[in-house]
Amino acid sequence: MAFPGVLAKLGAVIERDVIIIGGGAAGVFAAIACAEARPAARVTVLEKGPQLLSKVRISGGGRCNVTHACFDARELSSFYPRGSQALLGPFARFQPSDTISWFENRGVRLKIEADGRMFPTTDSSQTIVDCLLQTARAAGVETLVNQGVEAVSRGQDCGFEVVPSHGEKMRCQRLLLATGGCRAAAAGQLAVSLGHTLESPVPSLFAFQIADSSLKELAGISMEDVEITLHGLRLSARGALVVTHGGMSGPAILRLSAWGARALHEAQYRFRIRVHWLPAKESGAIGRELDERRKTQPARLVVNTPLPPIPSRLWEYLVQCCGIPRETRWAALSRSAQHRLMLQLTGTEMDVAGKSLNKDEFVTCGGVRLSEVNFKTMESRICPGLHFGGELLDIDGLTGGFNFQAAWTTGWIAGGAMGGVAG
């Protein structure tokens, strides 16, 4: 698909003012910002795939988690394991409230869900895709799909020469790289060829595979509030947990996977976790609840009387982990057994034996080193005229719309700078 536009040729070289490599959220948003800031500019987006905005189309189960309802720049930046400090300034200029206004001004309303995630009221990612493509078309942006880029280099006039996989060589004065996350180092080679350094890519946002085979029987069980600590690392996270057929997932696990991404990669995803199943209760309060069971329900089986809000199947698993026989009644529960149960409730230890993909998340940490980029303009400090946007940078956020917000923000700043808007 290509938007109308006339390519001015000089010999065998196509001349453009701005070329954007990557037709994802950051690239398309930057193209729009640039074209709207400088209407006379000839702006072209090159996308190697068959369609633009492919990740936008599938995100949020096809609903598109556009952003997150967090409207304080400092608090917002705290959701980014890599890039939190670098994003403080950009978020002061373009944050979720600006994203909401941007889409609403173009006829797309967003809604806030209970967990803070924001989606279009249509619950369809196509609404977001259509809005972005229509706005780009109206701004005169030209796009070329199925057009990968083989190489980029500095031109003799301090501009850039771009060698696409098909067609003539292209030349431009401003170049934006928005090619997405560096799931492999090769994805960042265009930046490297222009003098930049890549932080090595490793996965972020993944579920934990647990070595305990008996845990599989609990698949589908969830807890709204647990606290998980990683052994050997000063990392812990509190939030919801979901038991899966392969182990554990949910917000608490994903936060740990993001914040500990590099350390867990170095550990080859073999490590131990400790789960506190009732973090909202002090240890003394839990102990008193257990004592109360002994007094008020002495004839009941321990295995059949869970402490809320622990689901019955999970409670049975925890009791068995303590070595308490199934036929044990509260009246017969020894003090030592009760102590073991207490320790289990406040610190179940489990061995993690690997990782697995979290649904349709494709987030990695790694990418262009942040110290090499001026975040007032998203321009390279090494190669003038070169800009960056989105996940190609060593920036990654937690799940919940944060990665898209970083894409909108960095794309908007880069596009405005390329269009001549002061930083």
Kinemage of the C-alpha trace (Angstrom):
@kinemage 1
@onewidth
@group {chain A} dominant
@subgroup {mainchain}
@vectorlist {calphas} color= white
{ca met a 1} P 0.000 0.000 0.000
{ca ala a 2} L 1.358 3.465 -0.836
{ca phe a 3} L -0.105 6.879 -0.264
{ca pro a 4} L -0.206 9.297 -3.209
{ca gly a 5} L 2.979 11.223 -3.734
{ca val a 6} L 5.483 12.053 -6.435
{ca leu a 7} L 9.020 10.773 -6.065
{ca ala a 8} L 11.492 13.283 -7.460
{ca lys a 9} L 14.378 11.478 -9.099
{ca leu a 10} L 17.912 12.782 -9.680
{ca gly a 11} L 19.592 10.253 -11.904
{ca ala a 12} L 18.972 6.884 -10.295
{ca val a 13} L 18.554 8.353 -6.813
{ca ile a 14} L 15.193 9.205 -5.275
{ca glu a 15} L 15.347 12.436 -3.290
{ca arg a 16} L 13.307 12.839 -0.098
{ca asp a 17} L 13.503 15.261 2.804
{ca val a 18} L 12.828 12.684 5.506
{ca ile a 19} L 12.950 8.903 5.371
{ca ile a 20} L 11.588 6.798 8.198
{ca ile a 21} L 12.650 3.166 8.335
{ca gly a 22} L 9.989 1.153 10.150
{ca gly a 23} L 6.219 1.396 9.771
{ca gly a 24} L 5.221 0.573 13.330
{ca ala a 25} L 3.681 2.810 15.969
{ca ala a 26} L 6.734 5.038 16.476
{ca gly a 27} L 7.556 5.322 12.780
{ca val a 28} L 4.066 6.209 11.582
{ca phe a 29} L 3.476 8.600 14.487
{ca ala a 30} L 6.793 10.335 13.757
{ca ala a 31} L 5.923 10.613 10.073
{ca ile a 32} L 2.639 12.313 10.923
{ca ala a 33} L 4.267 14.702 13.400
{ca cys a 34} L 6.946 15.612 10.891
{ca ala a 35} L 4.562 16.146 7.975
{ca glu a 36} L 2.162 18.215 10.080
{ca ala a 37} L 5.021 20.351 11.428
{ca arg a 38} L 6.455 20.951 7.940
{ca pro a 39} L 3.731 20.396 5.320
{ca ala a 40} L 6.106 20.981 2.425
{ca ala a 41} L 8.443 18.195 3.524
{ca arg a 42} L 8.607 15.043 1.452
{ca val a 43} L 8.246 12.282 4.056
{ca thr a 44} L 8.469 8.578 3.196
{ca val a 45} L 8.038 5.543 5.455
{ca leu a 46} L 9.717 2.286 4.444
{ca glu a 47} L 8.248 -0.874 5.967
{ca lys a 48} L 9.818 -4.270 5.300
{ca gly a 49} L 6.595 -6.189 6.008
{ca pro a 50} L 3.426 -6.425 3.916
{ca gln a 51} L 1.482 -3.945 6.042
{ca leu a 52} L 1.973 -1.024 8.383
{ca leu a 53} L 1.315 -1.089 12.128
{ca ser a 54} L 1.341 -4.884 12.405
{ca lys a 55} L 2.006 -4.869 16.147
{ca val a 56} L -0.750 -2.317 16.730
{ca arg a 57} L -3.173 -4.646 14.957
{ca ile a 58} L -2.553 -7.614 17.276
{ca ser a 59} L -1.894 -5.896 20.599
{ca gly a 60} L -4.295 -6.364 23.478
{ca gly a 61} L -5.868 -9.383 21.836
{ca gly a 62} L -6.825 -7.275 18.816
{ca arg a 63} L -8.195 -4.415 20.935
{ca cys a 64} L -4.962 -2.345 21.065
{ca asn a 65} L -3.835 -1.241 24.513
{ca val a 66} L -3.074 2.313 23.346
{ca thr a 67} L -1.685 3.703 26.600
{ca his a 68} L -2.090 3.670 30.389
{ca ala a 69} L -4.025 6.077 32.595
{ca cys a 70} L -0.995 7.451 34.430
{ca phe a 71} L -0.706 11.212 34.085
{ca asp a 72} L 2.329 12.116 36.176
{ca ala a 73} L 5.608 12.034 34.244
{ca arg a 74} L 7.710 10.781 37.149
{ca glu a 75} L 5.254 8.056 38.130
{ca leu a 76} L 4.850 7.071 34.490
{ca ser a 77} L 8.603 6.719 34.005
{ca ser a 78} L 8.763 4.306 36.961
{ca phe a 79} L 7.055 1.657 34.808
{ca tyr a 80} L 10.115 1.405 32.534
{ca pro a 81} L 12.865 -0.950 33.771
{ca arg a 82} L 15.149 0.517 31.110
{ca gly a 83} L 14.776 4.153 30.116
{ca ser a 84} L 13.014 5.550 33.178
{ca gln a 85} L 15.381 8.500 33.631
{ca ala a 86} L 15.755 9.224 29.933
{ca leu a 87} L 11.968 9.379 29.484
{ca leu a 88} L 11.304 11.925 32.255
{ca gly a 89} L 11.816 14.920 29.960
{ca pro a 90} L 9.933 13.458 26.985
{ca phe a 91} L 6.969 12.506 29.191
{ca ala a 92} L 6.817 16.077 30.477
{ca arg a 93} L 6.169 17.078 26.844
{ca phe a 94} L 3.977 14.229 25.569
{ca gln a 95} L 2.341 11.761 27.953
{ca pro a 96} L -0.875 9.700 28.092
{ca ser a 97} L -3.141 12.752 28.422
{ca asp a 98} L -1.623 14.057 25.169
{ca thr a 99} L -2.115 10.675 23.519
{ca ile a 100} L -5.770 10.701 24.549
{ca ser a 101} L -6.243 14.230 23.171
{ca trp a 102} L -4.406 13.380 19.956
{ca phe a 103} L -6.731 10.499 19.148
{ca glu a 104} L -9.890 12.238 20.374
{ca asn a 105} L -9.113 15.255 18.158
{ca arg a 106} L -9.165 12.820 15.260
{ca gly a 107} L -12.438 11.176 16.243
{ca val a 108} L -11.196 8.229 18.327
{ca arg a 109} L -12.256 8.039 21.964
{ca leu a 110} L -10.382 5.943 24.493
{ca lys a 111} L -11.679 4.292 27.657
{ca ile a 112} L -9.981 3.420 30.940
{ca glu a 113} L -10.323 -0.109 32.289
{ca ala a 114} L -10.128 -1.077 35.966
{ca asp a 115} L -6.410 -1.837 35.818
{ca gly a 116} L -5.560 1.484 34.141
{ca arg a 117} L -5.125 0.156 30.616
{ca met a 118} L -6.690 2.272 27.891
{ca phe a 119} L -8.380 0.970 24.749
{ca pro a 120} L -10.478 2.505 21.983
{ca thr a 121} L -14.161 2.468 22.909
{ca thr a 122} L -14.729 0.251 19.867
{ca asp a 123} L -12.532 -2.461 21.402
{ca ser a 124} L -10.942 -2.850 17.981
{ca ser a 125} L -7.336 -2.144 17.046
{ca gln a 126} L -8.540 -1.425 13.514
{ca thr a 127} L -9.946 1.849 14.841
{ca ile a 128} L -6.426 2.942 15.838
{ca val a 129} L -4.864 1.667 12.622
{ca asp a 130} L -7.441 3.471 10.467
{ca cys a 131} L -6.982 6.697 12.401
{ca leu a 132} L -3.214 6.660 12.002
{ca leu a 133} L -3.274 5.745 8.304
{ca gln a 134} L -5.955 8.298 7.452
{ca thr a 135} L -4.086 11.022 9.324
{ca ala a 136} L -0.833 10.087 7.585
{ca arg a 137} L -2.544 10.175 4.211
{ca ala a 138} L -4.081 13.565 4.935
{ca ala a 139} L -0.672 14.909 5.952
{ca gly a 140} L 0.857 13.774 2.655
{ca val a 141} L 3.027 11.005 4.082
{ca glu a 142} L 4.054 8.403 1.548
{ca thr a 143} L 4.510 4.785 2.622
{ca leu a 144} L 6.135 1.848 0.882
{ca val a 145} L 5.523 -1.663 2.192
{ca asn a 146} L 7.488 -4.836 1.398
{ca gln a 147} L 10.454 -2.507 1.278
{ca gly a 148} L 13.273 -3.535 3.559
{ca val a 149} L 16.509 -1.582 3.772
{ca glu a 150} L 19.830 -3.220 2.956
{ca ala a 151} L 22.127 -0.412 4.106
{ca val a 152} L 22.344 3.229 5.141
{ca ser a 153} L 25.327 5.557 5.002
{ca arg a 154} L 26.259 9.213 5.286
{ca gly a 155} L 26.065 11.088 1.996
{ca gln a 156} L 28.620 13.544 0.701
{ca asp a 157} L 26.296 16.448 1.505
{ca cys a 158} L 25.928 15.335 5.157
{ca gly a 159} L 22.601 13.722 4.354
{ca phe a 160} L 21.966 9.992 4.125
{ca glu a 161} L 21.896 7.395 1.402
{ca val a 162} L 19.447 4.542 1.850
{ca val a 163} L 19.711 1.313 -0.125
{ca pro a 164} L 16.301 -0.427 -0.170
{ca ser a 165} L 15.841 -4.100 -0.910
{ca his a 166} L 13.915 -3.188 -4.070
{ca gly a 167} L 14.133 -0.211 -6.382
{ca glu a 168} L 16.424 2.782 -6.617
{ca lys a 169} L 18.746 4.161 -4.004
{ca met a 170} L 17.208 6.960 -1.912
{ca arg a 171} L 18.680 10.093 -0.408
{ca cys a 172} L 17.437 12.296 2.455
{ca gln a 173} L 18.545 15.002 4.849
{ca arg a 174} L 16.887 13.495 7.928
{ca leu a 175} L 16.637 9.810 8.757
{ca leu a 176} L 14.621 8.099 11.492
{ca leu a 177} L 15.259 4.514 12.559
{ca ala a 178} L 12.177 2.965 14.157
{ca thr a 179} L 12.679 -0.668 13.270
{ca gly a 180} L 11.337 -2.136 16.525
{ca gly a 181} L 12.843 -4.205 19.310
{ca cys a 182} L 16.247 -5.816 18.814
{ca arg a 183} L 15.213 -9.393 19.438
{ca ala a 184} L 18.427 -10.227 17.582
{ca ala a 185} L 21.478 -8.007 17.295
{ca ala a 186} L 21.072 -7.944 13.492
{ca ala a 187} L 17.930 -5.831 13.914
{ca gly a 188} L 20.079 -2.940 15.087
{ca gln a 189} L 22.790 -3.150 12.443
{ca leu a 190} L 21.616 -0.039 10.602
{ca ala a 191} L 22.246 1.980 13.760
{ca val a 192} L 25.604 0.255 14.286
{ca ser a 193} L 26.636 1.059 10.718
{ca leu a 194} L 26.167 4.755 11.541
{ca gly a 195} L 28.389 4.577 14.611
{ca his a 196} L 25.989 3.554 17.375
{ca thr a 197} L 26.404 0.980 20.119
{ca leu a 198} L 23.791 -1.651 20.912
{ca glu a 199} L 23.067 -2.891 24.392
{ca ser a 200} L 22.739 -6.645 23.951
{ca pro a 201} L 19.105 -7.748 23.483
{ca val a 202} L 17.539 -10.131 26.000
{ca pro a 203} L 13.861 -11.047 26.543
{ca ser a 204} L 11.648 -9.042 28.856
{ca leu a 205} L 8.040 -9.708 29.939
{ca phe a 206} L 7.975 -13.492 30.146
{ca ala a 207} L 6.294 -16.127 32.312
{ca phe a 208} L 8.211 -18.462 34.630
{ca gln a 209} L 8.373 -22.206 34.051
{ca ile a 210} L 8.289 -23.980 37.418
{ca ala a 211} L 10.075 -27.289 37.973
{ca asp a 212} L 7.370 -28.641 40.337
{ca ser a 213} L 5.249 -30.959 38.176
{ca ser a 214} L 2.430 -31.103 40.764
{ca leu a 215} L 1.823 -27.398 40.180
{ca lys a 216} L 0.346 -28.235 36.755
{ca glu a 217} L -2.759 -29.560 38.484
{ca leu a 218} L -3.448 -26.014 39.713
{ca ala a 219} L -3.487 -24.471 36.217
{ca gly a 220} L -6.036 -21.681 36.004
{ca ile a 221} L -5.915 -20.729 39.679
{ca ser a 222} L -5.223 -17.047 40.349
{ca met a 223} L -4.490 -14.848 43.343
{ca glu a 224} L -5.124 -11.108 43.242
{ca asp a 225} L -2.381 -10.152 45.676
{ca val a 226} L 0.870 -12.026 46.285
{ca glu a 227} L 4.460 -10.934 46.804
{ca ile a 228} L 7.257 -12.694 44.942
{ca thr a 229} L 10.947 -12.338 45.722
{ca leu a 230} L 13.889 -13.473 43.614
{ca his a 231} L 16.628 -15.256 45.535
{ca gly a 232} L 20.029 -13.616 45.249
{ca leu a 233} L 18.625 -10.406 43.757
{ca arg a 234} L 17.183 -7.412 45.498
{ca leu a 235} L 14.027 -7.744 43.479
{ca ser a 236} L 10.472 -8.350 44.573
{ca ala a 237} L 7.075 -7.607 43.084
{ca arg a 238} L 3.561 -7.564 44.418
{ca gly a 239} L 0.389 -8.092 42.438
{ca ala a 240} L -1.755 -10.709 40.776
{ca leu a 241} L -0.478 -14.199 40.004
{ca val a 242} L -1.846 -16.844 37.630
{ca val a 243} L -0.860 -20.521 37.731
{ca thr a 244} L -0.414 -21.893 34.193
{ca his a 245} L 0.194 -25.349 32.768
{ca gly a 246} L 3.865 -24.460 32.507
{ca gly a 247} L 4.336 -22.527 35.729
{ca met a 248} L 3.381 -18.974 36.704
{ca ser a 249} L 2.416 -15.746 34.979
{ca gly a 250} L 0.428 -12.618 35.781
{ca pro a 251} L 1.421 -9.008 36.567
{ca ala a 252} L 3.697 -9.849 39.531
{ca ile a 253} L 5.702 -12.346 37.481
{ca leu a 254} L 5.903 -10.053 34.456
{ca arg a 255} L 7.215 -7.180 36.572
{ca leu a 256} L 9.967 -9.399 37.920
{ca ser a 257} L 10.831 -10.648 34.433
{ca ala a 258} L 11.148 -7.067 33.217
{ca trp a 259} L 13.167 -5.641 36.100
{ca gly a 260} L 15.378 -8.702 36.319
{ca ala a 261} L 15.682 -9.297 32.565
{ca arg a 262} L 19.466 -9.129 32.296
{ca ala a 263} L 20.229 -10.891 35.574
{ca leu a 264} L 17.792 -13.702 34.791
{ca his a 265} L 19.277 -14.065 31.314
{ca glu a 266} L 22.745 -14.398 32.864
{ca ala a 267} L 21.330 -17.064 35.207
{ca gln a 268} L 20.059 -18.927 32.101
{ca tyr a 269} L 16.557 -18.706 33.576
{ca arg a 270} L 17.417 -21.101 36.409
{ca phe a 271} L 16.748 -19.501 39.780
{ca arg a 272} L 14.601 -19.709 42.895
{ca ile a 273} L 11.632 -17.597 43.932
{ca arg a 274} L 9.811 -17.142 47.235
{ca val a 275} L 6.036 -16.545 47.197
{ca his a 276} L 4.197 -14.820 50.039
{ca trp a 277} L 0.580 -15.776 49.467
{ca leu a 278} L -0.932 -13.344 51.996
{ca pro a 279} L 1.181 -10.158 51.927
{ca ala a 280} L -1.740 -8.005 53.067
{ca lys a 281} L -1.694 -9.795 56.439
{ca glu a 282} L 1.015 -9.500 59.041
{ca ser a 283} L 2.621 -12.742 60.190
{ca gly a 284} L 1.050 -12.309 63.619
{ca ala a 285} L -2.420 -12.005 62.106
{ca ile a 286} L -1.902 -15.161 60.038
{ca gly a 287} L -0.738 -17.017 63.142
{ca arg a 288} L -3.838 -15.908 65.047
{ca glu a 289} L -6.073 -17.134 62.215
{ca leu a 290} L -4.441 -20.550 62.380
{ca asp a 291} L -4.870 -20.619 66.162
{ca glu a 292} L -8.520 -19.687 65.744
{ca arg a 293} L -9.050 -22.658 63.409
{ca arg a 294} L -7.674 -24.988 66.076
{ca lys a 295} L -10.143 -23.582 68.599
{ca thr a 296} L -13.307 -23.140 66.544
{ca gln a 297} L -13.011 -25.959 63.973
{ca pro a 298} L -11.037 -28.698 65.748
{ca ala a 299} L -12.853 -31.558 63.974
{ca arg a 300} L -12.410 -30.160 60.466
{ca leu a 301} L -9.650 -31.465 58.193
{ca val a 302} L -6.865 -28.937 57.770
{ca val a 303} L -6.709 -29.658 54.048
{ca asn a 304} L -10.402 -28.736 53.636
{ca thr a 305} L -10.407 -25.377 55.458
{ca pro a 306} L -8.403 -22.769 53.538
{ca leu a 307} L -7.599 -19.326 54.849
{ca pro a 308} L -9.263 -16.783 52.565
{ca pro a 309} L -8.576 -15.617 49.936
{ca ile a 310} L -6.534 -18.725 49.093
{ca pro a 311} L -8.483 -21.021 46.696
{ca ser a 312} L -9.192 -24.507 48.020
{ca arg a 313} L -6.997 -26.327 45.482
{ca leu a 314} L -4.045 -24.049 46.173
{ca trp a 315} L -4.565 -24.445 49.931
{ca glu a 316} L -4.513 -28.230 49.547
{ca tyr a 317} L -1.242 -27.964 47.597
{ca leu a 318} L 0.347 -25.773 50.293
{ca val a 319} L -0.754 -28.108 53.097
{ca gln a 320} L 0.752 -31.069 51.265
{ca cys a 321} L 3.985 -29.112 50.709
{ca cys a 322} L 4.264 -28.891 54.507
{ca gly a 323} L 4.142 -32.652 54.841
{ca ile a 324} L 0.826 -32.518 56.724
{ca pro a 325} L -1.146 -35.764 56.081
{ca arg a 326} L -4.541 -35.305 54.399
{ca glu a 327} L -6.373 -36.894 57.346
{ca thr a 328} L -4.977 -34.397 59.874
{ca arg a 329} L -7.638 -32.440 61.767
{ca trp a 330} L -7.047 -29.062 63.348
{ca ala a 331} L -7.253 -30.526 66.848
{ca ala a 332} L -4.419 -32.920 66.005
{ca leu a 333} L -2.203 -30.400 64.184
{ca ser a 334} L 1.084 -30.174 66.051
{ca arg a 335} L 2.702 -26.829 66.798
{ca ser a 336} L 5.654 -27.722 64.592
{ca ala a 337} L 3.316 -28.595 61.696
{ca gln a 338} L 1.430 -25.343 62.202
{ca his a 339} L 4.752 -23.475 62.091
{ca arg a 340} L 5.636 -25.208 58.814
{ca leu a 341} L 2.253 -24.188 57.401
{ca met a 342} L 2.901 -20.624 58.515
{ca leu a 343} L 6.256 -20.616 56.723
{ca gln a 344} L 4.630 -22.049 53.606
{ca leu a 345} L 1.977 -19.331 53.533
{ca thr a 346} L 4.541 -16.576 53.911
{ca gly a 347} L 7.390 -17.995 51.854
{ca thr a 348} L 6.784 -20.925 49.494
{ca glu a 349} L 10.028 -21.580 47.649
{ca met a 350} L 9.996 -22.759 44.055
{ca asp a 351} L 12.640 -23.445 41.442
{ca val a 352} L 12.258 -21.756 38.068
{ca ala a 353} L 13.506 -23.897 35.187
{ca gly a 354} L 12.965 -21.618 32.210
{ca lys a 355} L 10.763 -18.960 30.635
{ca ser a 356} L 7.877 -18.850 28.194
{ca leu a 357} L 6.352 -16.130 26.039
{ca asn a 358} L 3.639 -14.004 27.599
{ca lys a 359} L 0.721 -14.212 25.144
{ca asp a 360} L 1.481 -11.911 22.197
{ca glu a 361} L 4.157 -9.829 23.921
{ca phe a 362} L 7.325 -9.334 21.876
{ca val a 363} L 9.182 -7.044 24.256
{ca thr a 364} L 12.945 -7.175 24.634
{ca cys a 365} L 15.357 -5.040 26.551
{ca gly a 366} L 18.397 -3.914 24.635
{ca gly a 367} L 18.883 -1.615 21.694
{ca val a 368} L 20.598 1.669 20.932
{ca arg a 369} L 22.513 2.950 23.955
{ca leu a 370} L 20.528 5.795 25.513
{ca ser a 371} L 23.533 7.979 26.296
{ca glu a 372} L 24.103 8.263 22.548
{ca val a 373} L 20.725 9.953 21.964
{ca asn a 374} L 19.519 13.489 22.747
{ca phe a 375} L 16.063 12.932 24.222
{ca lys a 376} L 15.032 16.554 23.581
{ca thr a 377} L 14.959 15.782 19.854
{ca met a 378} L 15.569 12.000 19.703
{ca glu a 379} L 18.570 12.883 17.540
{ca ser a 380} L 21.831 10.974 17.588
{ca arg a 381} L 24.702 12.556 19.513
{ca ile a 382} L 27.060 10.695 17.168
{ca cys a 383} L 25.503 11.150 13.739
{ca pro a 384} L 23.731 14.504 13.172
{ca gly a 385} L 20.455 14.227 11.279
{ca leu a 386} L 19.823 10.681 12.483
{ca his a 387} L 16.870 10.174 14.865
{ca phe a 388} L 15.443 7.217 16.766
{ca gly a 389} L 12.015 6.149 17.983
{ca gly a 390} L 10.318 3.264 19.759
{ca glu a 391} L 11.733 -0.069 20.863
{ca leu a 392} L 14.917 0.155 18.799
{ca leu a 393} L 16.150 2.203 21.753
{ca asp a 394} L 17.192 0.435 24.937
{ca ile a 395} L 13.782 1.218 26.438
{ca asp a 396} L 11.141 -1.238 27.548
{ca gly a 397} L 8.089 -0.843 29.721
{ca leu a 398} L 5.885 -3.129 31.719
{ca thr a 399} L 2.786 -4.610 30.147
{ca gly a 400} L -0.279 -2.367 30.170
{ca gly a 401} L 0.175 0.156 27.349
{ca phe a 402} L 3.532 1.534 28.474
{ca asn a 403} L 5.527 0.396 25.445
{ca phe a 404} L 3.049 2.005 23.074
{ca gln a 405} L 3.195 5.223 25.092
{ca ala a 406} L 6.983 5.275 24.725
{ca ala a 407} L 6.490 4.793 20.977
{ca trp a 408} L 3.989 7.661 20.705
{ca thr a 409} L 6.194 9.963 22.809
{ca thr a 410} L 9.522 9.284 21.102
{ca gly a 411} L 7.873 9.293 17.666
{ca trp a 412} L 6.135 12.616 18.325
{ca ile a 413} L 9.342 14.265 19.570
{ca ala a 414} L 11.485 12.884 16.739
{ca gly a 415} L 8.896 13.819 14.103
{ca gly a 416} L 8.562 17.350 15.411
{ca ala a 417} L 12.338 17.788 15.500
{ca met a 418} L 12.710 16.538 11.938
{ca gly a 419} L 9.934 18.904 10.927
{ca gly a 420} L 11.747 21.852 12.450
{ca val a 421} L 9.895 22.157 15.768
{ca ala a 422} L 12.269 23.289 18.523
{ca gly a 423} L 12.884 20.838 21.354
